[in-house]
Amino acid sequence: MIPAELKIEEFAKDLATQASQAFPPDLPESVKRFVTQIVYEFIKLAGDALNKEEHEYDINESVLICQLVGEWMYHKGIDNFKNQIQQEYWKPILQQIAFAIFETAKASVLASEDQNMIIDKVQASVETSYRAMIEQLAKENKLSKSVDEIMHQSNLNDYVEQNYQNQEIEPKQEEKSLKLMTMALFFKSLSPEDVGKMVKMLDENERREILTYINMPDLEKLVDPGIYSQYLEKFNNFLPKVKIKKKKASMYGKITEAVSKIDEAEFKQIISKERKNVKNFLLRVYNGKMSEEELFSIDLTNEIVEYAVHKVNN
């Protein structure tokens, strides 16, 4: 079961819209329409399938599984076209890949594996299932390229390379994305009323990008605390009516109370699967060595603390 606040149809439509705006320029319109529809369709199918299960997935787990399905439908959908695979085989291939992604991601989430590990396992499952389908088509002499040529083609690699080049060519755009990512994290600490006031000041593209970041798993781990603090000051100066609450004592009290009954070795074991920077942060809290600069980023770190307290108490 997925949380009620995750409206899976709206989520699927939003990611499909984002996909439709990120296609390579040389892609025919018919291919763009096909891939956009596939992204929507399979995200919705994944969400509906999760919703029928007894296990209660949290918002981050639900979004991660569905987003992985959507992202890989986008990339492999484009690969099918670039590999000159006959269109009648596109959907069967993508169905097999989507099933592999869903089962792999779900099993990893239920095993409480690290997000990086989940992403790596999903990518391996995509390559395995894609190769199996391609090799079957090769046996039936239904391909115009060799299996090795097809497996070498990767829209994901092209996408990463293009983004890297864009970062070098368009530093202002990169700065804008970082600002919007930080703003999304900031919004998560506000009341719905305050968020409503603020989003009215943004244009449609900015609102859409911020929504993507808000739904991104572990967003608080992706933004550097120092950069967050800098933008937080700017937001506070620019929007004086929005109060930024820094509940330092409350946050510090939560974590110290939670760990007061266990020793450091046990605490280290509990957080052993977390990312290095998160583990270091939590250990500094545990040992009473957190600096004022880090405490200033309370809106960023509070979610990490809440998660740690949950793990310790359960």
N, C-alpha and C positions, 0 to 999 in steps of 0.2 A: 504494500500500500504506500502511496506517495502522499505528502502533506497536502492538505486542502488548499493552502495558499499557492501551490504550484498549479496554475491553470495550463494543463499540458497542451491544449489546442492553441492557445495564445502564444505559448513558448515556442511551439513548433513553427507557427506562422512567422514569428519574429526572427528565428534563426534562418528560416527559408528566405526571408526578405534580405537578411544580411548576406546570405550566399549569393543571391541574385545580383548583388551589388559588387561582388568580388571576383567575378569571372575573368579569365584571361581575355584580352580584347579580340583575339582571333577566333573565338568560339562562336559557331553559328547560333542564331537565336533559337532554333528548334532544340538544340542541345541544352542551351541555358534553361529553357522552359522545362525540359525533361528532368534535369538535375535538380532544379528548384523544387519541382513537385515531389521528387524522390526524397529529398531532404525533409520536407514537411511530412510526407507520408510515413517514413520510417521512424522519425522522432516521435510522432504521435502513437505509432504502434508500440514502440518501446515503453512510452509512458503508460499506455493503457495496460500493457502486460505487467508492468511493475505494480500498477494499481490493483491488480487481481490477486496479488500474492499476500500471504498472511504476514510476512515480515514487514515491519513499519520502517521504510527508508526515510532518512531525514532529508531536508531540502538540498543539502550539498551532494549527498549520495545520488539522489534522483536526478539532479541537474547534470552531474558528471556522466552518469550512464547514458542519458538521452543525448547529451552534447557530443559524446564520443561517437555515437551512432551517426548523428547528423554530419559531423565533420568528415568522417570517413566516407559517407555516401557522397559528399561533395567531391572529395579528392579522387575516389575510385570511379565515380561517374565520369569525370573528366578524362581519367586514364583510359576508360573504355573507348571513348571517342578518339583520343590521340593514338591509341593502339590499333585503330581501324577494325575494331571488332564489330561484327554485324549487329545492328541495333536490336534485333529480336532476342539477343542473348544478354543485353545489358541488365535488364531487371532480374532475371534468374541469378546472374552473377552477384548483383548487389544484395539480393535476398540472402544468399549464403553468407556473404560477408557480414551483413547486419546481424544475422543470427549468431555468428561467431563472436562478434563484438559484444552483443548483449549478454551472452552466456559467460564470456570471459570476464567482462567488467562486473557483472553481478556477483560471480563467485569471489572475485578479488575484494569487492566491497564487503561482502558477508564475512570474509576472512580478516577484515580490518587491515588490509595491506596499505602501504604508503601510496599516495596518489601517483608519484613518479613510477612506482612499480606497476601500478594498474595501467598507466599509459603505455609503458613498455610491453606489457603482456598483451594488451589489446593490439598494438602495432604488429607484434609477432603473429597473433591470430589472424589478422587481416592478410598478411603476406602468405601465410599457410593456406588459408581458404581461397585466396585469389589464385595462387599457383595451382591448386588442385583443379579449379574450374578451367583455367587456361590450358592445363595439360590434357584435360578431357576433350576440350575443343580441338586441340592439336591432333589428338588421336583420330578425331573424326574429320580431319583435314578441312576445318572450318576457319582457319586463321590465315592471314596474309603475311604475318610476321612470325619469327621464331619465338619460342617460349622465353628464351633469355632476353631477347630484345624487348618483349612486352614487360617482363619483370623489371627491366632496367628503367623503363619509363616511370617516373614518379612525379605527379603533380604536387605532392607534398613538398618534395625537394625543390621543385620550381618555385613554389609559393614561398618557402623559407628564404630562398635565394633572392627572390624579388623583393621581399620585405627587408632583407638586409641591405640591398641596394637603395631602397627607398629611404632607409634610415640614414644612409650616408648622404643621399641627395637632398632629402627633405627633413633636416633636423627640427624645423619648426613644427612639422606635423607630428613628429615623435614627441616633442615637448607637449603638444596639445593633447595627445593620447594619454600621456602620463598624468597630465592635469585632470583629465576627465576620469581616469581610473582612480585617482586620489579623491576626486569629488564624489565618486560612487561610494567609496569607503566611508567618506564623511556622511553621506546621506543615510547610510545604514545605522548611524548613531542618533539620528533625529526622529522626531515624531512625524507621523504622516502629514500633519498640518504644515509643519515647516518644510518638508520635502515638496509638498504641493506648491508652496509659495516660490520655492527656488527653481523648480523645473519650468515655471512659466517664463523665467528669464532666459531660457536656453532655446536654441532653434531645434527643429525636428531631428536633424542628423545627430546633434549632440545628445538629445534625449535618448535616441535609439542606442547610441554607443554606450551611454551610461547604464542603460538597462542591461546591456550585455555584460558589463563589468559587475553590476550588482548580482547577477545570476552566476558569476564565475566562482567555481569552488575555491576555497582558501584564498580569497582575494586579499585578506589581511596579510598573508605571507608573501605576496608578490610586490608589495609597495615598501620601499625602504623607509624606515622610521624617521630618518633625518629629513628626507624629502617630504614625507607626510606632514611633519611638523612645520616646515616652511610654508607649504600650501595652506595648512590649517590657519596659520596666522593671517595669510592673505584673505582667506575666506571670511575670517572673523572681522577683519577690517572692512571688507567690502560689504558684508551682510551683518551689520551690528544688531539687527533684531533677532538673529538666530544665536541662541546661547550655546556655547560649547561647554559641555559638562565634563569636568575632569575629576571623576570620583576616585581620587588616588587612595584615600584611606580605605574605601569600600573594596576596591580591587585588591589592594595589598592584604587586607584583612581576610578576604575570601580564600586566597591561595595559601596564606600562612595557617589559617584555621584548618584547611583541608589536609595539609601535610604535617600538622603538628603531632599526629599520632603514628607517623611512620618515619623510618630512618632514611638517610640519604641514598643508600644502596637500593632500597625498595623504590624510592621515588625515581631514581635513574632508570630502573627497570620499566616502570610504568610509562615513561616518556621515551623509551629507547628507540621506538619506531618513528619518532618525529624528526623533522628536518633539523639540520645542525644548528641553524640560527634560532629556531624555536626552542630546542633543548637548552642552548646556552642562556637564552633569556629566562626560561623557567628556573634554571638552576640559580641564576643570579637573584631571582625573587626568593627562592627557597633559602638561600644563604644570606638574604638581607643586603645584597650588594647592587641593587638596581639604582642607576643614576637618575638625577633630576631630568636629564634630557629624555631618557626612556619613559619616565613617568609622564612627561608632557604628552607623549603619544598614547594616552590612555584609551582614546576611542579606537585606536588601532589594536592595542594589546588586550583590551578587555575580552574580546571574543576568544583569544587564545587562552586566557586565564579561565574563562567559563568552561572551555573544553577540557582543560587540565583538571579543574575541580571535578568535573563530571567523571573523568577517568579515575581519579583518585578515590572518589566516593563510591564507585561502582566496581 
